[in-house]
Amino acid sequence: MDLTRFQQQLKGTSSKARPLPPVDQWNPDFCGDINLTIALDGRWFYEGSPIGRASLVQLFASVLKREGDKYFLVTPVEKVVITVEDTPFLITQWEKEEGGFKDGSTYVFTTQTGDVVRLERAGQLELRVPPKAIQDPEATPIPYLCVRRDLWARLHQNTYYQLLEQAKEVTSGSCTQFKIQSNGTSFVLGEIT
């Protein structure tokens, strides 16, 4: 699979002004593997070299699809498997948007590819044990956020620690949870037993 040819097929399918391409509706034939990897730190590599053009990474991120445990880049006519070391997205920024709901705020997150995710509903954030390469000694679960279509993001360590400063500590029995309120819903960022 040629990365340049794949890029040509995607021309005009996505831009900041238009919604994401309907990759869930595209079911092209499988065309094999492409030597493209999304590393633990959120960087994209092609044949071992980092992809330096942010616009190219954003384009490829817009046509990412997950089926079971595999990740694919898809166009209307081709489908290629890529390697994802943990999650395809990494949350690198956050802000608290005031107004609009019971508690008056909604957390808004931005990924390394520029995707913006509003934390609005239950099930959108869950605690998972990260890969061994980035685990702490106790393998403490950390928050992962659903970006779209069963594609998840891990919170960057700095982002996670900043959010913990915003969290309310709630103790129940032998368990202490750290929670934030967003769009009127309570979300657990971490817990200690």
C-alpha positions as CSV (number, residue, x, y, z in Angstrom):
1,M,0.0,0.0,0.0
2,D,1.3,3.4,-1.0
3,L,0.8,6.2,1.4
4,T,0.7,8.8,-1.4
5,R,-2.0,6.9,-3.3
6,F,-4.0,6.5,-0.1
7,Q,-3.7,10.3,0.5
8,Q,-4.9,11.0,-3.0
9,Q,-8.0,8.9,-2.5
10,L,-8.9,11.0,0.5
11,K,-8.6,14.4,-1.2
12,G,-11.7,16.4,-0.5
13,T,-13.3,13.9,2.0
14,S,-12.6,16.0,5.1
15,S,-11.9,19.5,6.2
16,K,-12.4,21.7,9.2
17,A,-15.5,23.1,7.6
18,R,-17.2,19.7,7.0
19,P,-18.1,16.8,9.2
20,L,-16.0,13.7,9.4
21,P,-16.2,11.3,6.5
22,P,-18.7,8.5,6.9
23,V,-16.2,5.7,7.5
24,D,-18.7,3.5,9.2
25,Q,-20.6,3.4,5.9
26,W,-17.5,2.5,3.9
27,N,-16.8,-1.2,3.5
28,P,-14.1,-1.6,0.9
29,D,-12.0,-4.7,0.3
30,F,-9.1,-5.3,2.7
31,C,-5.9,-4.3,0.9
32,G,-3.3,-5.4,3.4
33,D,-1.0,-3.8,6.0
34,I,0.6,-0.4,5.8
35,N,3.7,0.3,7.8
36,L,2.0,3.0,9.8
37,T,2.1,3.1,13.6
38,I,0.5,5.3,16.2
39,A,2.9,5.3,19.1
40,L,2.1,5.4,22.8
41,D,3.0,9.1,22.9
42,G,0.4,9.9,20.2
43,R,2.9,10.4,17.4
44,W,2.2,8.9,14.0
45,F,5.1,7.1,12.2
46,Y,5.3,5.8,8.6
47,E,8.0,3.2,7.9
48,G,9.7,4.2,11.1
49,S,9.8,8.0,10.4
50,P,7.5,10.5,12.2
51,I,4.9,12.1,10.0
52,G,5.7,15.7,10.5
53,R,2.8,17.3,8.7
54,A,-0.1,17.9,11.2
55,S,-2.6,18.2,8.3
56,L,-1.7,14.8,7.0
57,V,-2.0,13.2,10.5
58,Q,-5.4,15.0,10.9
59,L,-6.5,13.6,7.5
60,F,-5.6,10.1,8.4
61,A,-7.2,10.4,11.8
62,S,-10.4,11.4,10.2
63,V,-10.6,8.1,8.3
64,L,-9.6,5.8,11.1
65,K,-11.9,2.9,11.9
66,R,-11.8,0.2,14.5
67,E,-13.1,-3.4,14.0
68,G,-12.6,-5.6,17.0
69,D,-9.0,-5.1,18.2
70,K,-7.7,-3.9,14.8
71,Y,-7.4,-0.4,13.5
72,F,-7.8,0.5,9.8
73,L,-7.5,3.5,7.6
74,V,-10.3,3.4,5.0
75,T,-11.3,5.2,1.9
76,P,-14.4,4.3,-0.2
77,V,-12.2,1.9,-2.2
78,E,-9.4,0.7,0.1
79,K,-8.9,-0.5,3.7
80,V,-5.5,-1.0,5.3
81,V,-4.6,-2.2,8.8
82,I,-2.3,0.0,10.9
83,T,-0.6,-0.6,14.3
84,V,-1.8,1.3,17.4
85,E,0.3,0.8,20.5
86,D,-2.5,1.8,22.9
87,T,-5.1,4.2,21.6
88,P,-5.1,6.3,18.5
89,F,-5.7,9.5,20.3
90,L,-4.1,11.3,23.3
91,I,-5.8,14.1,25.2
92,T,-3.3,16.9,25.3
93,Q,-5.5,19.9,26.4
94,W,-8.7,20.6,28.3
95,E,-10.9,23.5,29.3
96,K,-13.9,24.0,31.5
97,E,-16.7,25.6,29.6
98,E,-19.0,27.5,31.9
99,G,-22.8,27.8,31.6
100,G,-25.5,25.7,30.2
101,F,-26.2,22.9,32.8
102,K,-27.0,22.2,36.4
103,D,-23.4,22.6,37.7
104,G,-22.8,25.3,35.1
105,S,-19.8,23.6,33.4
106,T,-18.8,21.1,30.8
107,Y,-15.3,19.8,30.3
108,V,-14.0,20.0,26.7
109,F,-10.9,18.0,25.6
110,T,-8.6,18.3,22.6
111,T,-6.6,15.4,21.2
112,Q,-3.1,15.6,19.6
113,T,-4.8,15.5,16.2
114,G,-7.1,18.5,17.0
115,D,-10.3,16.5,17.6
116,V,-12.5,18.3,20.2
117,V,-14.6,16.1,22.6
118,R,-17.2,17.4,25.0
119,L,-17.6,15.2,28.1
120,E,-21.4,15.0,28.2
121,R,-22.7,11.5,28.9
122,A,-22.2,8.5,31.1
123,G,-20.0,5.8,29.5
124,Q,-17.9,8.4,27.6
125,L,-15.0,8.1,30.2
126,E,-13.8,4.9,31.7
127,L,-10.9,3.7,33.8
128,R,-8.5,1.2,32.2
129,V,-5.1,-0.2,33.1
130,P,-2.7,1.3,30.6
131,P,-0.1,-0.7,28.7
132,K,2.9,-2.0,30.7
133,A,5.3,0.5,29.1
134,I,3.6,3.4,30.9
135,Q,2.1,1.7,34.0
136,D,2.9,2.8,37.4
137,P,4.2,0.0,39.8
138,E,0.6,-0.7,41.1
139,A,-0.9,-0.7,37.5
140,T,-3.5,1.9,38.6
141,P,-6.3,2.4,36.1
142,I,-6.4,5.8,34.4
143,P,-9.1,7.6,32.4
144,Y,-9.7,6.9,28.8
145,L,-12.2,9.0,26.8
146,C,-14.3,8.0,23.8
147,V,-13.5,10.3,21.0
148,R,-15.9,8.8,18.4
149,R,-17.0,5.5,16.8
150,D,-15.3,3.2,19.4
151,L,-12.1,5.2,19.1
152,W,-10.6,6.1,22.4
153,A,-8.0,8.5,23.8
154,R,-5.8,8.2,26.8
155,L,-5.3,11.3,28.9
156,H,-1.7,12.7,28.7
157,Q,-0.1,12.5,32.1
158,N,0.1,16.3,32.4
159,T,-3.6,16.6,31.5
160,Y,-4.5,13.9,34.0
161,Y,-2.7,15.6,36.8
162,Q,-4.3,19.0,36.0
163,L,-7.8,17.4,36.1
164,L,-7.1,15.7,39.4
165,E,-6.6,19.1,40.8
166,Q,-10.1,19.9,39.7
167,A,-11.6,16.7,41.2
168,K,-13.6,16.3,44.3
169,E,-12.4,13.6,46.7
170,V,-15.3,11.2,47.7
171,T,-14.7,8.5,50.2
172,S,-17.1,5.5,50.6
173,G,-16.0,2.7,52.9
174,S,-12.4,1.7,52.0
175,C,-12.5,3.4,48.5
176,T,-11.7,7.0,47.7
177,Q,-12.7,8.3,44.3
178,F,-11.7,11.5,42.5
179,K,-14.6,12.9,40.5
180,I,-15.4,15.8,38.3
181,Q,-18.8,17.0,37.2
182,S,-19.4,17.7,33.5
183,N,-22.7,18.5,31.8
184,G,-24.5,17.5,35.0
185,T,-22.9,14.0,35.2
186,S,-20.3,12.8,37.6
187,F,-17.2,11.1,36.2
188,V,-14.6,9.1,38.1
189,L,-11.0,10.1,37.2
190,G,-9.3,7.7,39.6
191,E,-9.8,5.7,42.8
192,I,-7.7,4.5,45.7
193,T,-8.6,1.4,47.8
